[in-house]
Amino acid sequence: MGDAEQRRYPRVAPPKGSRVAWQSGTRRAVSYLGSMGLGGVFVITGQPVPIRSMVKVLMDLQFGEVRARAVVRQVMPARGMGIEFIAMTQEDRARLNKALQPMLAMG
């Protein structure tokens, strides 16, 4: 896993059962989160979309909803996809950061 050095932000394991609603083109799904960070998330799905696909995500975290636009950076066939956030409002980023702080402190 040599890509860890490329990460700008640390990743953490989300609370068990954390889900993300996502849409790419006309495809919509709700999947579990494998990991999350300020820079992106790993979406557990048996049918990931291709690398460089644009994805809209919606996560319902403990401090409210977080919406973002993202791009697929990594695909693991039959396991999932790593997506990088490319656009998010300041309010959404603040909620994501607030949700991540306790998990980062434990890690």
Stockholm file with secondary structure:
# STOCKHOLM 1.0

chainA/1-107         MGDAEQRRYPRVAPPKGSRVAWQSGTRRAVSYLGSMGLGGVFVITGQPVPIRSMVKVLMDLQFGEVRARAVVRQVMPARGMGIEFIAMTQEDRARLNKALQPMLAMG
#=GR chainA/1-107 SS CGGGGGCSSCCBCCCTTCEEEEEETTEEEEEEEEEECSSEEEEECSSCCCTTCEEEEEEEETTEEEEEEEEEEEEETTTEEEEEEEECCHHHHHHHHHHHHHHHHHC
#=GC SS_cons         CGGGGGCSSCCBCCCTTCEEEEEETTEEEEEEEEEECSSEEEEECSSCCCTTCEEEEEEEETTEEEEEEEEEEEEETTTEEEEEEEECCHHHHHHHHHHHHHHHHHC
//
